[in-house]
Amino acid sequence: MDEQRLQAYVALVEQLLSCPQGQEAELLQANAALVDVGLLGVMEQYAAYLESQGDGNARWLREFSGRLAQTLG
């Protein structure tokens, strides 16, 4: 994975965390080229970072990542 793609994944994760509830699907659809196993890995790493910082968003991100993983099969 190149640095540019990694930065795009991180930006998408940050957008997911800050978007209004219920708009996640639209955001993923708009960024469909980034929705893959690489994104799932970055989501897990980002959740681990949030957890280490005591940020409650870690749980939401892990749950969302799990649902997304099921969708991707």
N, CA, C, O and CB atoms as a CASP TS submission, in Angstrom:
PFRMAT TS
TARGET T0000
AUTHOR 0000-0000-0000
METHOD Language model
MODEL 1
PARENT N/A
ATOM      1  N   MET     1       0.855  -1.176   0.000  1.00  0.00           N
ATOM      2  CA  MET     1       0.000   0.000   0.000  1.00  0.00           C
ATOM      3  C   MET     1       0.900   1.237   0.000  1.00  0.00           C
ATOM      4  O   MET     1       1.813   1.351   0.818  1.00  0.00           O
ATOM      5  CB  MET     1      -0.972  -0.001   1.233  1.00  0.00           C
ATOM      6  N   ASP     2       0.637   2.144  -0.910  1.00  0.00           N
ATOM      7  CA  ASP     2       1.463   3.338  -0.964  1.00  0.00           C
ATOM      8  C   ASP     2       0.955   4.405   0.008  1.00  0.00           C
ATOM      9  O   ASP     2      -0.160   4.329   0.525  1.00  0.00           O
ATOM     10  CB  ASP     2       1.497   3.892  -2.388  1.00  0.00           C
ATOM     11  N   GLU     3       1.801   5.385   0.234  1.00  0.00           N
ATOM     12  CA  GLU     3       1.512   6.433   1.218  1.00  0.00           C
ATOM     13  C   GLU     3       0.249   7.216   0.858  1.00  0.00           C
ATOM     14  O   GLU     3      -0.534   7.574   1.738  1.00  0.00           O
ATOM     15  CB  GLU     3       2.698   7.390   1.331  1.00  0.00           C
ATOM     16  N   GLN     4       0.054   7.476  -0.422  1.00  0.00           N
ATOM     17  CA  GLN     4      -1.114   8.246  -0.851  1.00  0.00           C
ATOM     18  C   GLN     4      -2.408   7.489  -0.534  1.00  0.00           C
ATOM     19  O   GLN     4      -3.378   8.083  -0.064  1.00  0.00           O
ATOM     20  CB  GLN     4      -1.030   8.554  -2.361  1.00  0.00           C
ATOM     21  N   ARG     5      -2.420   6.198  -0.788  1.00  0.00           N
ATOM     22  CA  ARG     5      -3.615   5.397  -0.500  1.00  0.00           C
ATOM     23  C   ARG     5      -3.850   5.320   1.008  1.00  0.00           C
ATOM     24  O   ARG     5      -4.989   5.406   1.466  1.00  0.00           O
ATOM     25  CB  ARG     5      -3.476   3.973  -1.095  1.00  0.00           C
ATOM     26  N   LEU     6      -2.781   5.158   1.774  1.00  0.00           N
ATOM     27  CA  LEU     6      -2.895   5.120   3.226  1.00  0.00           C
ATOM     28  C   LEU     6      -3.507   6.415   3.751  1.00  0.00           C
ATOM     29  O   LEU     6      -4.379   6.386   4.619  1.00  0.00           O
ATOM     30  CB  LEU     6      -1.521   4.881   3.867  1.00  0.00           C
ATOM     31  N   GLN     7      -3.057   7.532   3.233  1.00  0.00           N
ATOM     32  CA  GLN     7      -3.607   8.824   3.645  1.00  0.00           C
ATOM     33  C   GLN     7      -5.085   8.935   3.263  1.00  0.00           C
ATOM     34  O   GLN     7      -5.877   9.508   4.011  1.00  0.00           O
ATOM     35  CB  GLN     7      -2.808   9.976   3.008  1.00  0.00           C
ATOM     36  N   ALA     8      -5.452   8.393   2.116  1.00  0.00           N
ATOM     37  CA  ALA     8      -6.853   8.420   1.687  1.00  0.00           C
ATOM     38  C   ALA     8      -7.713   7.568   2.620  1.00  0.00           C
ATOM     39  O   ALA     8      -8.829   7.956   2.965  1.00  0.00           O
ATOM     40  CB  ALA     8      -6.985   7.918   0.231  1.00  0.00           C
ATOM     41  N   TYR     9      -7.189   6.399   3.030  1.00  0.00           N
ATOM     42  CA  TYR     9      -7.919   5.560   3.985  1.00  0.00           C
ATOM     43  C   TYR     9      -8.135   6.309   5.302  1.00  0.00           C
ATOM     44  O   TYR     9      -9.243   6.332   5.837  1.00  0.00           O
ATOM     45  CB  TYR     9      -7.157   4.240   4.240  1.00  0.00           C
ATOM     46  N   VAL    10      -7.073   6.916   5.814  1.00  0.00           N
ATOM     47  CA  VAL    10      -7.166   7.639   7.088  1.00  0.00           C
ATOM     48  C   VAL    10      -8.170   8.783   6.970  1.00  0.00           C
ATOM     49  O   VAL    10      -8.974   8.998   7.877  1.00  0.00           O
ATOM     50  CB  VAL    10      -5.778   8.183   7.514  1.00  0.00           C
ATOM     51  N   ALA    11      -8.129   9.508   5.872  1.00  0.00           N
ATOM     52  CA  ALA    11      -9.076  10.608   5.672  1.00  0.00           C
ATOM     53  C   ALA    11     -10.510  10.085   5.658  1.00  0.00           C
ATOM     54  O   ALA    11     -11.403  10.712   6.228  1.00  0.00           O
ATOM     55  CB  ALA    11      -8.768  11.357   4.357  1.00  0.00           C
ATOM     56  N   LEU    12     -10.736   8.948   5.015  1.00  0.00           N
ATOM     57  CA  LEU    12     -12.082   8.372   4.968  1.00  0.00           C
ATOM     58  C   LEU    12     -12.530   7.938   6.359  1.00  0.00           C
ATOM     59  O   LEU    12     -13.680   8.166   6.736  1.00  0.00           O
ATOM     60  CB  LEU    12     -12.125   7.176   3.999  1.00  0.00           C
ATOM     61  N   VAL    13     -11.644   7.321   7.118  1.00  0.00           N
ATOM     62  CA  VAL    13     -11.989   6.914   8.487  1.00  0.00           C
ATOM     63  C   VAL    13     -12.365   8.143   9.314  1.00  0.00           C
ATOM     64  O   VAL    13     -13.348   8.110  10.054  1.00  0.00           O
ATOM     65  CB  VAL    13     -10.805   6.153   9.154  1.00  0.00           C
ATOM     66  N   GLU    14     -11.604   9.210   9.199  1.00  0.00           N
ATOM     67  CA  GLU    14     -11.898  10.430   9.950  1.00  0.00           C
ATOM     68  C   GLU    14     -13.232  11.033   9.515  1.00  0.00           C
ATOM     69  O   GLU    14     -13.975  11.561  10.344  1.00  0.00           O
ATOM     70  CB  GLU    14     -10.769  11.457   9.766  1.00  0.00           C
ATOM     71  N   GLN    15     -13.536  10.958   8.230  1.00  0.00           N
ATOM     72  CA  GLN    15     -14.830  11.448   7.746  1.00  0.00           C
ATOM     73  C   GLN    15     -15.968  10.601   8.295  1.00  0.00           C
ATOM     74  O   GLN    15     -17.013  11.132   8.673  1.00  0.00           O
ATOM     75  CB  GLN    15     -14.868  11.449   6.210  1.00  0.00           C
ATOM     76  N   LEU    16     -15.771   9.288   8.342  1.00  0.00           N
ATOM     77  CA  LEU    16     -16.800   8.398   8.893  1.00  0.00           C
ATOM     78  C   LEU    16     -17.066   8.720  10.361  1.00  0.00           C
ATOM     79  O   LEU    16     -18.211   8.709  10.812  1.00  0.00           O
ATOM     80  CB  LEU    16     -16.376   6.924   8.744  1.00  0.00           C
ATOM     81  N   LEU    17     -16.010   9.004  11.092  1.00  0.00           N
ATOM     82  CA  LEU    17     -16.162   9.307  12.516  1.00  0.00           C
ATOM     83  C   LEU    17     -16.874  10.635  12.752  1.00  0.00           C
ATOM     84  O   LEU    17     -17.520  10.818  13.783  1.00  0.00           O
ATOM     85  CB  LEU    17     -14.804   9.331  13.188  1.00  0.00           C
ATOM     86  N   SER    18     -16.759  11.550  11.811  1.00  0.00           N
ATOM     87  CA  SER    18     -17.335  12.878  12.022  1.00  0.00           C
ATOM     88  C   SER    18     -18.637  13.127  11.261  1.00  0.00           C
ATOM     89  O   SER    18     -19.280  14.155  11.471  1.00  0.00           O
ATOM     90  CB  SER    18     -16.338  13.912  11.628  1.00  0.00           C
ATOM     91  N   CYS    19     -19.034  12.214  10.389  1.00  0.00           N
ATOM     92  CA  CYS    19     -20.252  12.454   9.606  1.00  0.00           C
ATOM     93  C   CYS    19     -21.493  12.223  10.472  1.00  0.00           C
ATOM     94  O   CYS    19     -21.443  11.473  11.447  1.00  0.00           O
ATOM     95  CB  CYS    19     -20.288  11.535   8.356  1.00  0.00           C
ATOM     96  N   PRO    20     -22.596  12.862  10.117  1.00  0.00           N
ATOM     97  CA  PRO    20     -23.846  12.646  10.857  1.00  0.00           C
ATOM     98  C   PRO    20     -24.280  11.186  10.784  1.00  0.00           C
ATOM     99  O   PRO    20     -24.101  10.517   9.766  1.00  0.00           O
ATOM    100  CB  PRO    20     -24.960  13.554  10.307  1.00  0.00           C
ATOM    101  N   GLN    21     -24.846  10.713  11.871  1.00  0.00           N
ATOM    102  CA  GLN    21     -25.310   9.325  11.932  1.00  0.00           C
ATOM    103  C   GLN    21     -26.278   9.047  10.787  1.00  0.00           C
ATOM    104  O   GLN    21     -27.180   9.839  10.517  1.00  0.00           O
ATOM    105  CB  GLN    21     -25.986   9.032  13.294  1.00  0.00           C
ATOM    106  N   GLY    22     -26.082   7.920  10.122  1.00  0.00           N
ATOM    107  CA  GLY    22     -26.944   7.528   9.021  1.00  0.00           C
ATOM    108  C   GLY    22     -26.400   7.893   7.652  1.00  0.00           C
ATOM    109  O   GLY    22     -26.927   7.440   6.636  1.00  0.00           O
ATOM    110  N   GLN    23     -25.354   8.705   7.610  1.00  0.00           N
ATOM    111  CA  GLN    23     -24.791   9.110   6.322  1.00  0.00           C
ATOM    112  C   GLN    23     -23.537   8.328   5.949  1.00  0.00           C
ATOM    113  O   GLN    23     -22.884   8.633   4.951  1.00  0.00           O
ATOM    114  CB  GLN    23     -24.474  10.583   6.345  1.00  0.00           C
ATOM    115  N   GLU    24     -23.199   7.319   6.751  1.00  0.00           N
ATOM    116  CA  GLU    24     -21.998   6.532   6.490  1.00  0.00           C
ATOM    117  C   GLU    24     -22.056   5.826   5.136  1.00  0.00           C
ATOM    118  O   GLU    24     -21.063   5.789   4.410  1.00  0.00           O
ATOM    119  CB  GLU    24     -21.797   5.510   7.594  1.00  0.00           C
ATOM    120  N   ALA    25     -23.211   5.268   4.801  1.00  0.00           N
ATOM    121  CA  ALA    25     -23.347   4.536   3.536  1.00  0.00           C
ATOM    122  C   ALA    25     -23.105   5.455   2.342  1.00  0.00           C
ATOM    123  O   ALA    25     -22.453   5.064   1.374  1.00  0.00           O
ATOM    124  CB  ALA    25     -24.742   3.897   3.432  1.00  0.00           C
ATOM    125  N   GLU    26     -23.625   6.667   2.412  1.00  0.00           N
ATOM    126  CA  GLU    26     -23.409   7.630   1.328  1.00  0.00           C
ATOM    127  C   GLU    26     -21.929   7.949   1.181  1.00  0.00           C
ATOM    128  O   GLU    26     -21.407   8.040   0.069  1.00  0.00           O
ATOM    129  CB  GLU    26     -24.205   8.922   1.584  1.00  0.00           C
ATOM    130  N   LEU    27     -21.266   8.115   2.309  1.00  0.00           N
ATOM    131  CA  LEU    27     -19.842   8.428   2.300  1.00  0.00           C
ATOM    132  C   LEU    27     -19.036   7.279   1.697  1.00  0.00           C
ATOM    133  O   LEU    27     -18.114   7.501   0.911  1.00  0.00           O
ATOM    134  CB  LEU    27     -19.352   8.730   3.720  1.00  0.00           C
ATOM    135  N   LEU    28     -19.390   6.056   2.069  1.00  0.00           N
ATOM    136  CA  LEU    28     -18.699   4.893   1.505  1.00  0.00           C
ATOM    137  C   LEU    28     -18.959   4.770   0.010  1.00  0.00           C
ATOM    138  O   LEU    28     -18.057   4.438  -0.759  1.00  0.00           O
ATOM    139  CB  LEU    28     -19.139   3.612   2.220  1.00  0.00           C
ATOM    140  N   GLN    29     -20.187   5.036  -0.396  1.00  0.00           N
ATOM    141  CA  GLN    29     -20.525   4.955  -1.818  1.00  0.00           C
ATOM    142  C   GLN    29     -19.743   5.999  -2.615  1.00  0.00           C
ATOM    143  O   GLN    29     -19.277   5.725  -3.721  1.00  0.00           O
ATOM    144  CB  GLN    29     -22.042   5.149  -2.026  1.00  0.00           C
ATOM    145  N   ALA    30     -19.605   7.186  -2.049  1.00  0.00           N
ATOM    146  CA  ALA    30     -18.868   8.247  -2.728  1.00  0.00           C
ATOM    147  C   ALA    30     -17.371   7.938  -2.816  1.00  0.00           C
ATOM    148  O   ALA    30     -16.663   8.491  -3.657  1.00  0.00           O
ATOM    149  CB  ALA    30     -19.082   9.571  -2.009  1.00  0.00           C
ATOM    150  N   ASN    31     -16.902   7.054  -1.943  1.00  0.00           N
ATOM    151  CA  ASN    31     -15.488   6.672  -1.910  1.00  0.00           C
ATOM    152  C   ASN    31     -15.321   5.180  -2.173  1.00  0.00           C
ATOM    153  O   ASN    31     -14.460   4.532  -1.579  1.00  0.00           O
ATOM    154  CB  ASN    31     -14.862   7.041  -0.558  1.00  0.00           C
ATOM    155  N   ALA    32     -16.141   4.643  -3.059  1.00  0.00           N
ATOM    156  CA  ALA    32     -16.188   3.199  -3.305  1.00  0.00           C
ATOM    157  C   ALA    32     -14.828   2.610  -3.673  1.00  0.00           C
ATOM    158  O   ALA    32     -14.556   1.451  -3.358  1.00  0.00           O
ATOM    159  CB  ALA    32     -17.176   2.901  -4.406  1.00  0.00           C
ATOM    160  N   ALA    33     -13.986   3.376  -4.324  1.00  0.00           N
ATOM    161  CA  ALA    33     -12.671   2.864  -4.718  1.00  0.00           C
ATOM    162  C   ALA    33     -11.785   2.550  -3.516  1.00  0.00           C
ATOM    163  O   ALA    33     -10.802   1.820  -3.642  1.00  0.00           O
ATOM    164  CB  ALA    33     -11.973   3.867  -5.615  1.00  0.00           C
ATOM    165  N   LEU    34     -12.131   3.101  -2.352  1.00  0.00           N
ATOM    166  CA  LEU    34     -11.338   2.867  -1.142  1.00  0.00           C
ATOM    167  C   LEU    34     -11.923   1.782  -0.248  1.00  0.00           C
ATOM    168  O   LEU    34     -11.308   1.401   0.748  1.00  0.00           O
ATOM    169  CB  LEU    34     -11.214   4.148  -0.358  1.00  0.00           C
ATOM    170  N   VAL    35     -13.094   1.288  -0.590  1.00  0.00           N
ATOM    171  CA  VAL    35     -13.765   0.306   0.266  1.00  0.00           C
ATOM    172  C   VAL    35     -13.256  -1.085  -0.097  1.00  0.00           C
ATOM    173  O   VAL    35     -13.745  -1.725  -1.027  1.00  0.00           O
ATOM    174  CB  VAL    35     -15.324   0.387   0.113  1.00  0.00           C
ATOM    175  N   ASP    36     -12.263  -1.531   0.663  1.00  0.00           N
ATOM    176  CA  ASP    36     -11.646  -2.836   0.440  1.00  0.00           C
ATOM    177  C   ASP    36     -10.998  -3.312   1.733  1.00  0.00           C
ATOM    178  O   ASP    36     -11.132  -2.678   2.780  1.00  0.00           O
ATOM    179  CB  ASP    36     -10.599  -2.770  -0.708  1.00  0.00           C
ATOM    180  N   VAL    37     -10.305  -4.421   1.648  1.00  0.00           N
ATOM    181  CA  VAL    37      -9.686  -5.002   2.839  1.00  0.00           C
ATOM    182  C   VAL    37      -8.633  -4.065   3.437  1.00  0.00           C
ATOM    183  O   VAL    37      -8.393  -4.098   4.644  1.00  0.00           O
ATOM    184  CB  VAL    37      -9.050  -6.354   2.496  1.00  0.00           C
ATOM    185  N   GLY    38      -8.017  -3.250   2.623  1.00  0.00           N
ATOM    186  CA  GLY    38      -7.047  -2.276   3.129  1.00  0.00           C
ATOM    187  C   GLY    38      -7.697  -1.274   4.059  1.00  0.00           C
ATOM    188  O   GLY    38      -7.120  -0.906   5.083  1.00  0.00           O
ATOM    189  N   LEU    39      -8.892  -0.831   3.711  1.00  0.00           N
ATOM    190  CA  LEU    39      -9.628   0.090   4.571  1.00  0.00           C
ATOM    191  C   LEU    39      -9.935  -0.570   5.903  1.00  0.00           C
ATOM    192  O   LEU    39      -9.816   0.064   6.952  1.00  0.00           O
ATOM    193  CB  LEU    39     -10.926   0.552   3.892  1.00  0.00           C
ATOM    194  N   LEU    40     -10.328  -1.836   5.873  1.00  0.00           N
ATOM    195  CA  LEU    40     -10.634  -2.543   7.118  1.00  0.00           C
ATOM    196  C   LEU    40      -9.415  -2.584   8.037  1.00  0.00           C
ATOM    197  O   LEU    40      -9.540  -2.407   9.249  1.00  0.00           O
ATOM    198  CB  LEU    40     -11.118  -3.970   6.818  1.00  0.00           C
ATOM    199  N   GLY    41      -8.248  -2.816   7.464  1.00  0.00           N
ATOM    200  CA  GLY    41      -7.023  -2.838   8.255  1.00  0.00           C
ATOM    201  C   GLY    41      -6.726  -1.495   8.889  1.00  0.00           C
ATOM    202  O   GLY    41      -6.341  -1.421  10.056  1.00  0.00           O
ATOM    203  N   VAL    42      -6.904  -0.435   8.121  1.00  0.00           N
ATOM    204  CA  VAL    42      -6.664   0.908   8.643  1.00  0.00           C
ATOM    205  C   VAL    42      -7.691   1.236   9.723  1.00  0.00           C
ATOM    206  O   VAL    42      -7.358   1.872  10.723  1.00  0.00           O
ATOM    207  CB  VAL    42      -6.718   1.958   7.504  1.00  0.00           C
ATOM    208  N   MET    43      -8.928   0.809   9.529  1.00  0.00           N
ATOM    209  CA  MET    43      -9.958   1.051  10.545  1.00  0.00           C
ATOM    210  C   MET    43      -9.575   0.387  11.865  1.00  0.00           C
ATOM    211  O   MET    43      -9.750   0.981  12.928  1.00  0.00           O
ATOM    212  CB  MET    43     -11.330   0.528  10.064  1.00  0.00           C
ATOM    213  N   GLU    44      -9.061  -0.824  11.808  1.00  0.00           N
ATOM    214  CA  GLU    44      -8.654  -1.530  13.024  1.00  0.00           C
ATOM    215  C   GLU    44      -7.485  -0.819  13.702  1.00  0.00           C
ATOM    216  O   GLU    44      -7.474  -0.658  14.922  1.00  0.00           O
ATOM    217  CB  GLU    44      -8.274  -2.982  12.698  1.00  0.00           C
ATOM    218  N   GLN    45      -6.511  -0.401  12.916  1.00  0.00           N
ATOM    219  CA  GLN    45      -5.366   0.320  13.480  1.00  0.00           C
ATOM    220  C   GLN    45      -5.805   1.647  14.089  1.00  0.00           C
ATOM    221  O   GLN    45      -5.326   2.034  15.155  1.00  0.00           O
ATOM    222  CB  GLN    45      -4.298   0.563  12.401  1.00  0.00           C
ATOM    223  N   TYR    46      -6.707   2.335  13.419  1.00  0.00           N
ATOM    224  CA  TYR    46      -7.195   3.624  13.912  1.00  0.00           C
ATOM    225  C   TYR    46      -7.988   3.413  15.201  1.00  0.00           C
ATOM    226  O   TYR    46      -7.875   4.199  16.141  1.00  0.00           O
ATOM    227  CB  TYR    46      -8.072   4.330  12.840  1.00  0.00           C
ATOM    228  N   ALA    47      -8.789   2.351  15.238  1.00  0.00           N
ATOM    229  CA  ALA    47      -9.556   2.042  16.450  1.00  0.00           C
ATOM    230  C   ALA    47      -8.617   1.736  17.610  1.00  0.00           C
ATOM    231  O   ALA    47      -8.871   2.162  18.737  1.00  0.00           O
ATOM    232  CB  ALA    47     -10.507   0.848  16.206  1.00  0.00           C
ATOM    233  N   ALA    48      -7.541   1.009  17.352  1.00  0.00           N
ATOM    234  CA  ALA    48      -6.561   0.704  18.402  1.00  0.00           C
ATOM    235  C   ALA    48      -5.927   1.989  18.922  1.00  0.00           C
ATOM    236  O   ALA    48      -5.720   2.142  20.126  1.00  0.00           O
ATOM    237  CB  ALA    48      -5.468  -0.254  17.872  1.00  0.00           C
ATOM    238  N   TYR    49      -5.622   2.909  18.016  1.00  0.00           N
ATOM    239  CA  TYR    49      -5.067   4.195  18.428  1.00  0.00           C
ATOM    240  C   TYR    49      -6.070   4.962  19.292  1.00  0.00           C
ATOM    241  O   TYR    49      -5.716   5.482  20.350  1.00  0.00           O
ATOM    242  CB  TYR    49      -4.673   5.032  17.196  1.00  0.00           C
ATOM    243  N   LEU    50      -7.323   5.030  18.834  1.00  0.00           N
ATOM    244  CA  LEU    50      -8.345   5.738  19.605  1.00  0.00           C
ATOM    245  C   LEU    50      -8.507   5.123  20.991  1.00  0.00           C
ATOM    246  O   LEU    50      -8.641   5.835  21.986  1.00  0.00           O
ATOM    247  CB  LEU    50      -9.685   5.719  18.860  1.00  0.00           C
ATOM    248  N   GLU    51      -8.494   3.800  21.041  1.00  0.00           N
ATOM    249  CA  GLU    51      -8.634   3.106  22.316  1.00  0.00           C
ATOM    250  C   GLU    51      -7.482   3.453  23.253  1.00  0.00           C
ATOM    251  O   GLU    51      -7.691   3.651  24.449  1.00  0.00           O
ATOM    252  CB  GLU    51      -8.700   1.592  22.096  1.00  0.00           C
ATOM    253  N   SER    52      -6.279   3.526  22.718  1.00  0.00           N
ATOM    254  CA  SER    52      -5.116   3.867  23.546  1.00  0.00           C
ATOM    255  C   SER    52      -5.208   5.288  24.087  1.00  0.00           C
ATOM    256  O   SER    52      -4.589   5.622  25.097  1.00  0.00           O
ATOM    257  CB  SER    52      -3.826   3.704  22.741  1.00  0.00           C
ATOM    258  N   GLN    53      -5.990   6.119  23.403  1.00  0.00           N
ATOM    259  CA  GLN    53      -6.191   7.501  23.831  1.00  0.00           C
ATOM    260  C   GLN    53      -7.425   7.655  24.724  1.00  0.00           C
ATOM    261  O   GLN    53      -7.740   8.757  25.174  1.00  0.00           O
ATOM    262  CB  GLN    53      -6.319   8.405  22.616  1.00  0.00           C
ATOM    263  N   GLY    54      -8.113   6.549  24.974  1.00  0.00           N
ATOM    264  CA  GLY    54      -9.318   6.595  25.797  1.00  0.00           C
ATOM    265  C   GLY    54     -10.525   7.161  25.071  1.00  0.00           C
ATOM    266  O   GLY    54     -11.476   7.614  25.708  1.00  0.00           O
ATOM    267  N   ASP    55     -10.496   7.140  23.761  1.00  0.00           N
ATOM    268  CA  ASP    55     -11.580   7.698  22.943  1.00  0.00           C
ATOM    269  C   ASP    55     -12.654   6.636  22.714  1.00  0.00           C
ATOM    270  O   ASP    55     -12.369   5.557  22.194  1.00  0.00           O
ATOM    271  CB  ASP    55     -11.032   8.222  21.581  1.00  0.00           C
ATOM    272  N   GLY    56     -13.879   6.945  23.101  1.00  0.00           N
ATOM    273  CA  GLY    56     -14.993   6.016  22.957  1.00  0.00           C
ATOM    274  C   GLY    56     -15.377   5.704  21.522  1.00  0.00           C
ATOM    275  O   GLY    56     -16.121   4.755  21.278  1.00  0.00           O
ATOM    276  N   ASN    57     -14.887   6.478  20.574  1.00  0.00           N
ATOM    277  CA  ASN    57     -15.190   6.201  19.169  1.00  0.00           C
ATOM    278  C   ASN    57     -14.557   4.903  18.692  1.00  0.00           C
ATOM    279  O   ASN    57     -14.938   4.376  17.647  1.00  0.00           O
ATOM    280  CB  ASN    57     -14.718   7.348  18.298  1.00  0.00           C
ATOM    281  N   ALA    58     -13.596   4.384  19.445  1.00  0.00           N
ATOM    282  CA  ALA    58     -12.935   3.135  19.054  1.00  0.00           C
ATOM    283  C   ALA    58     -13.946   2.006  18.942  1.00  0.00           C
ATOM    284  O   ALA    58     -13.900   1.218  17.997  1.00  0.00           O
ATOM    285  CB  ALA    58     -11.837   2.762  20.065  1.00  0.00           C
ATOM    286  N   ARG    59     -14.848   1.927  19.891  1.00  0.00           N
ATOM    287  CA  ARG    59     -15.851   0.854  19.875  1.00  0.00           C
ATOM    288  C   ARG    59     -16.753   0.980  18.652  1.00  0.00           C
ATOM    289  O   ARG    59     -17.005  -0.004  17.956  1.00  0.00           O
ATOM    290  CB  ARG    59     -16.700   0.884  21.165  1.00  0.00           C
ATOM    291  N   TRP    60     -17.234   2.186  18.395  1.00  0.00           N
ATOM    292  CA  TRP    60     -18.097   2.400  17.231  1.00  0.00           C
ATOM    293  C   TRP    60     -17.364   2.002  15.961  1.00  0.00           C
ATOM    294  O   TRP    60     -17.933   1.329  15.101  1.00  0.00           O
ATOM    295  CB  TRP    60     -18.555   3.874  17.147  1.00  0.00           C
ATOM    296  N   LEU    61     -16.104   2.412  15.835  1.00  0.00           N
ATOM    297  CA  LEU    61     -15.339   2.131  14.624  1.00  0.00           C
ATOM    298  C   LEU    61     -15.143   0.632  14.440  1.00  0.00           C
ATOM    299  O   LEU    61     -15.238   0.129  13.320  1.00  0.00           O
ATOM    300  CB  LEU    61     -13.983   2.838  14.672  1.00  0.00           C
ATOM    301  N   ARG    62     -14.873  -0.079  15.514  1.00  0.00           N
ATOM    302  CA  ARG    62     -14.711  -1.539  15.410  1.00  0.00           C
ATOM    303  C   ARG    62     -16.024  -2.209  14.998  1.00  0.00           C
ATOM    304  O   ARG    62     -16.028  -3.119  14.168  1.00  0.00           O
ATOM    305  CB  ARG    62     -14.220  -2.124  16.755  1.00  0.00           C
ATOM    306  N   GLU    63     -17.125  -1.761  15.575  1.00  0.00           N
ATOM    307  CA  GLU    63     -18.425  -2.339  15.213  1.00  0.00           C
ATOM    308  C   GLU    63     -18.756  -2.046  13.753  1.00  0.00           C
ATOM    309  O   GLU    63     -19.230  -2.922  13.029  1.00  0.00           O
ATOM    310  CB  GLU    63     -19.539  -1.789  16.130  1.00  0.00           C
ATOM    311  N   PHE    64     -18.508  -0.829  13.331  1.00  0.00           N
ATOM    312  CA  PHE    64     -18.783  -0.449  11.948  1.00  0.00           C
ATOM    313  C   PHE    64     -17.895  -1.244  10.996  1.00  0.00           C
ATOM    314  O   PHE    64     -18.354  -1.711   9.954  1.00  0.00           O
ATOM    315  CB  PHE    64     -18.569   1.064  11.746  1.00  0.00           C
ATOM    316  N   SER    65     -16.644  -1.392  11.352  1.00  0.00           N
ATOM    317  CA  SER    65     -15.711  -2.172  10.544  1.00  0.00           C
ATOM    318  C   SER    65     -16.174  -3.619  10.415  1.00  0.00           C
ATOM    319  O   SER    65     -16.060  -4.217   9.344  1.00  0.00           O
ATOM    320  CB  SER    65     -14.307  -2.120  11.151  1.00  0.00           C
ATOM    321  N   GLY    66     -16.691  -4.178  11.492  1.00  0.00           N
ATOM    322  CA  GLY    66     -17.200  -5.550  11.455  1.00  0.00           C
ATOM    323  C   GLY    66     -18.371  -5.699  10.502  1.00  0.00           C
ATOM    324  O   GLY    66     -18.455  -6.672   9.753  1.00  0.00           O
ATOM    325  N   ARG    67     -19.277  -4.724  10.536  1.00  0.00           N
ATOM    326  CA  ARG    67     -20.421  -4.760   9.612  1.00  0.00           C
ATOM    327  C   ARG    67     -19.953  -4.609   8.166  1.00  0.00           C
ATOM    328  O   ARG    67     -20.466  -5.269   7.262  1.00  0.00           O
ATOM    329  CB  ARG    67     -21.436  -3.648   9.961  1.00  0.00           C
ATOM    330  N   LEU    68     -18.985  -3.740   7.964  1.00  0.00           N
ATOM    331  CA  LEU    68     -18.451  -3.530   6.619  1.00  0.00           C
ATOM    332  C   LEU    68     -17.747  -4.792   6.118  1.00  0.00           C
ATOM    333  O   LEU    68     -17.865  -5.143   4.944  1.00  0.00           O
ATOM    334  CB  LEU    68     -17.478  -2.333   6.605  1.00  0.00           C
ATOM    335  N   ALA    69     -17.029  -5.462   6.988  1.00  0.00           N
ATOM    336  CA  ALA    69     -16.340  -6.702   6.613  1.00  0.00           C
ATOM    337  C   ALA    69     -17.343  -7.755   6.154  1.00  0.00           C
ATOM    338  O   ALA    69     -17.082  -8.485   5.198  1.00  0.00           O
ATOM    339  CB  ALA    69     -15.509  -7.242   7.795  1.00  0.00           C
ATOM    340  N   GLN    70     -18.483  -7.838   6.824  1.00  0.00           N
ATOM    341  CA  GLN    70     -19.524  -8.788   6.420  1.00  0.00           C
ATOM    342  C   GLN    70     -20.058  -8.440   5.040  1.00  0.00           C
ATOM    343  O   GLN    70     -20.333  -9.327   4.232  1.00  0.00           O
ATOM    344  CB  GLN    70     -20.673  -8.803   7.443  1.00  0.00           C
ATOM    345  N   THR    71     -20.200  -7.166   4.775  1.00  0.00           N
ATOM    346  CA  THR    71     -20.694  -6.713   3.476  1.00  0.00           C
ATOM    347  C   THR    71     -19.705  -7.061   2.365  1.00  0.00           C
ATOM    348  O   THR    71     -20.098  -7.464   1.270  1.00  0.00           O
ATOM    349  CB  THR    71     -20.952  -5.198   3.499  1.00  0.00           C
ATOM    350  N   LEU    72     -18.422  -6.899   2.665  1.00  0.00           N
ATOM    351  CA  LEU    72     -17.396  -7.186   1.663  1.00  0.00           C
ATOM    352  C   LEU    72     -17.221  -8.680   1.439  1.00  0.00           C
ATOM    353  O   LEU    72     -16.729  -9.108   0.394  1.00  0.00           O
ATOM    354  CB  LEU    72     -16.073  -6.575   2.080  1.00  0.00           C
ATOM    355  N   GLY    73     -17.630  -9.472   2.433  1.00  0.00           N
ATOM    356  CA  GLY    73     -17.553 -10.928   2.305  1.00  0.00           C
ATOM    357  C   GLY    73     -16.182 -11.406   2.545  1.00  0.00           C
ATOM    358  O   GLY    73     -15.928 -12.609   2.480  1.00  0.00           O
TER
END
